[in-house]
């Protein structure tokens, strides 16, 4: 391992060099054989200025510190002890480098090692097609030639469909040490990665798909320094004739002609069959004339019964599906609504019997148990009511009800309730009934009418943080109009159509729902309907809400 700069470490591995950024906590680059190393097995690093010398299992590599790029690789013919090194390495006080290997020690001053900066040009020098070398003016059987000038000058080569195996030869013109020139190639657009060829200066392709490619070749110089000397050659593989556009068009035309012929033949057979059938039908018509009217009458009767039965079955199916959906939704919502107060009751009940709490804390826990018990009881009553309403088993006990007395009873209940007591400093609870309407008597169900008012007044207090909650009634001809008005949060136009739906809850923001089980307004609407009344709502966000429900005297 070598720290080349602050928080940047080079790690020698069996697969090359990994650059680790400590500040980012991850590997940011890998350098291996495909990047110019002769071996991926790294033993030791020694640094001199902007170069790092790395002993490997195959040669002594020199890398650029800033780019972590291979600049050169030295082998035994360059004077090192052997191509294979080991983990021994040392820098002496005067800057002299020592690297140990299987045949001894290699020592040198790194600043005295000079490498060639020569960039040799690369040329394509030969072509072998299907095992046969191709030269200028070589002719095919049809008299055509592959090249009419030397391949060195060629910018591209076009191959016939049957020329599926070919080799291209190339050479980097560095005569100082040609045996140490290494080659790399890639074929675009197939692969962006450079493929190392070592000292081999040719590449072979087999069964390339028809299309246009670009072959790129680059090399090192005689000192093994990787050069920017890329040479390109366009390679075009012609498709076989059956894959050409005009052949595909011809195939399409022939297919269409075949389909047309089959269609015409089929039409002819059907027409002949129809003519034969018409003769048979004509012969049988006289025999069936008497039975025709009876069969038509029977068919009409059966069709009518089938349609009626189908309609009945469709209705039954829709009703059953709706019932299953409602049942699932009901159970899902109720399990959640029951679990919340039950968890609170169980939790605070455990705290009541746990030692270590004083009397005030236990009284607080008991109040919370009672409060959640009341919530659970209300929920159970709502479940019973909605079940009775939807099953058609709701029974009404009609009697003469003094409306003013009923309204005042609701007022007294809420004025002493914990729900209102928590807000009475900011919310005023008001009943308004004119003197002339305080003797009004209406025949209705006293319990259900009070339940309607309780639900609406409870909601009004719940959603009003300051201002007024007002309720009462007035007489208009033969109608009694009850109202519950508040200055609470109000209801948006988009939400007004949902307020009477089961389990619908008002939402504050994206995640917070106001408390409640979402059944109160559903029950209220159904109770008003059961008492032959009508209910409506008016609201404006931020200003408040008014519920009106009307009955006939």
CORQUINOR-V9092 format. One record per backbone hydrogen bond with DSSP energy under -1.0 kcal/mol. NH is the residue of the N-H (numbers start at 1). CO is the residue of the C=O. E is the energy in kcal/mol with one decimal. If there is no record, write none. Layout:
BEGIN
nh = (NH;NH)
co = (CO;CO)
e = (E;E)
END
This chain:
BEGIN
nh = (2;4;5;8;9;10;11;13;16;17;18;19;20;21;22;25;26;28;29;31;35;36;37;42;43;46;48;51;52;53;54;55;56;57;59;60;61;62;63;64;65;68;71;72;74;78;79;85;86;90;92;95;97;98;99;100;101;102;104;106;108;112;113;123;125;126;128;129;130;132;134;137;138;140;143;146;153;157;159;163;164;166;167;168;169;170;171;173;174;180;181;183;184;185;186;188;191;195;197;200;203;205;207;211;213;214;215;216;217;218;220;221;224;227;229;231;233;234;235;236;237;238;243;244;248;249;250;251;252;253;254;255;256;257;258;259;260;261;262;263;264;265;266;267;268;269;270;271;272;273;274;275;276;277;278;279;280;281;282;283;284;285;288;292;295;296;297;298;299;300;301;302;303;304;305;306;307;308;309;310;311;312;313;314;315;316;317;318;319;320;321;322;323;324;325;326;327;328;329;330;331;332;333;334;335;336;337;338;339;340;342;343;344;345;346;347;348;349;350;351;352;353;362;363;364;365;366;367;368;369;370;371;372;373;374;375;376;377;378;379;380;381;382;383;384;385;386;387;388;389;390;391;393;399;401;403;406;407;408;409;410;411;412;413;414;415;416;417;421;422;423;424;426;427;428;430;432;437;438;442;444;449;450;451;452;453;454;455;456;457;458;459;460;461;462;463;464;467;469;470;471;472;474;476;479;480;481;482;483;484;485;486;487;489;496;498;501;503;504;508;514;523;524;525;526;527;528;529;530;531;532;533;534;536;538;540;542;543;544;546;547;548;549;550;551;553)
co = (10;8;8;5;20;2;18;16;40;31;11;29;9;26;7;21;21;19;19;17;32;33;32;13;55;53;51;48;63;46;61;44;59;41;83;74;54;72;52;69;50;64;62;62;60;75;76;56;100;98;96;92;108;90;106;88;104;84;101;99;97;109;110;171;169;169;167;132;165;129;127;147;135;144;140;138;150;234;236;160;162;205;128;203;126;201;123;121;172;177;178;198;218;195;216;214;187;185;183;197;168;166;164;237;235;188;233;186;231;184;182;225;221;219;227;217;215;155;213;157;211;159;240;241;244;245;246;247;248;249;250;251;252;253;254;255;256;257;258;259;260;261;262;263;264;265;266;267;268;269;270;271;272;273;274;275;276;277;278;279;280;281;284;288;291;292;293;294;295;296;297;298;299;300;301;302;303;304;305;306;307;308;309;310;311;312;313;314;315;316;317;318;319;320;321;322;323;324;325;326;327;328;329;330;331;332;333;334;335;336;338;339;340;341;342;343;344;345;346;347;348;349;358;359;360;361;362;363;364;365;366;367;368;369;370;371;372;373;374;375;376;377;378;379;380;381;382;383;384;385;386;387;388;444;442;440;402;403;404;405;406;407;408;409;410;411;412;414;417;418;420;420;423;423;467;469;471;434;435;401;399;445;446;447;448;449;450;451;452;453;454;455;456;457;458;459;461;426;428;485;430;483;481;479;476;551;474;549;472;547;470;545;468;463;492;495;498;518;501;512;506;519;520;521;522;523;524;525;526;527;529;528;550;548;546;544;489;540;540;538;484;536;482;534;480;478)
e = (-2.1;-1.4;-1.2;-2.2;-2.6;-3.3;-2.8;-2.7;-1.8;-2.7;-2.3;-3.1;-3.1;-2.5;-3.3;-1.8;-1.3;-2.9;-1.1;-2.9;-1.4;-1.8;-1.6;-2.4;-3.4;-2.1;-3.0;-2.1;-2.3;-3.4;-2.9;-1.8;-1.6;-1.2;-3.8;-2.5;-2.6;-3.2;-2.4;-2.6;-2.4;-1.9;-3.1;-1.6;-3.0;-2.1;-1.7;-1.7;-2.4;-2.6;-3.1;-2.1;-3.0;-2.6;-2.5;-2.8;-3.1;-1.6;-1.1;-3.0;-1.8;-1.8;-1.1;-2.1;-2.2;-1.3;-2.6;-3.0;-3.4;-1.9;-3.1;-2.8;-1.8;-3.5;-1.7;-1.1;-1.5;-2.7;-3.2;-1.7;-1.4;-2.2;-3.0;-2.5;-2.9;-2.4;-2.2;-2.6;-2.0;-2.1;-1.4;-2.6;-2.6;-1.9;-1.9;-2.9;-2.0;-3.5;-3.2;-1.6;-2.0;-2.9;-2.6;-1.5;-3.2;-2.7;-3.0;-2.6;-2.5;-2.3;-2.0;-1.6;-2.1;-2.3;-1.2;-2.9;-1.8;-2.3;-2.6;-2.7;-2.8;-2.7;-2.1;-1.5;-2.2;-2.5;-2.2;-2.9;-2.1;-2.3;-2.8;-2.4;-2.4;-2.6;-2.4;-2.7;-2.6;-2.6;-2.7;-2.6;-2.7;-2.6;-2.7;-2.7;-2.4;-2.3;-2.5;-2.6;-2.3;-2.4;-2.6;-2.3;-2.3;-2.5;-2.6;-1.8;-2.0;-3.1;-2.5;-1.9;-1.8;-1.3;-1.7;-1.7;-2.7;-2.9;-2.4;-2.7;-3.1;-2.7;-2.2;-2.9;-2.9;-2.2;-2.2;-2.9;-2.5;-2.4;-2.9;-2.9;-2.5;-2.2;-2.7;-2.7;-2.4;-2.6;-2.9;-2.9;-2.5;-2.5;-2.9;-2.8;-2.4;-2.5;-2.5;-2.8;-2.5;-2.6;-2.6;-2.8;-2.8;-2.4;-2.5;-2.9;-2.4;-1.3;-2.6;-2.9;-1.7;-1.6;-1.9;-2.8;-1.8;-2.7;-2.8;-2.7;-2.7;-2.0;-2.0;-1.6;-1.7;-1.1;-2.2;-2.5;-2.2;-2.4;-2.6;-2.3;-2.1;-2.2;-2.6;-3.0;-2.4;-2.1;-2.9;-2.1;-2.4;-2.6;-2.8;-2.3;-2.5;-2.6;-2.5;-2.5;-2.4;-2.7;-2.9;-2.1;-2.5;-2.6;-2.4;-1.9;-2.1;-2.6;-2.7;-1.7;-1.9;-2.6;-2.4;-1.8;-1.9;-2.2;-2.8;-2.0;-2.2;-2.7;-1.0;-1.2;-2.7;-1.8;-1.7;-1.1;-1.9;-2.5;-2.2;-3.0;-2.0;-1.5;-1.2;-2.3;-2.5;-2.5;-2.1;-2.0;-2.1;-2.0;-2.8;-2.3;-2.1;-2.9;-2.5;-2.0;-2.2;-2.4;-2.3;-2.2;-1.2;-2.7;-3.0;-3.0;-2.0;-1.9;-1.7;-2.9;-1.8;-3.2;-3.0;-2.8;-2.2;-1.9;-4.0;-2.3;-1.0;-1.8;-1.3;-1.8;-2.1;-1.9;-1.4;-3.2;-2.4;-2.7;-2.5;-2.6;-2.0;-2.6;-2.5;-2.2;-2.4;-1.9;-1.7;-3.0;-1.6;-2.6;-2.5;-2.1;-3.2;-2.3;-1.7;-3.0;-2.4;-2.5;-1.9;-2.5;-2.2;-3.1)
END
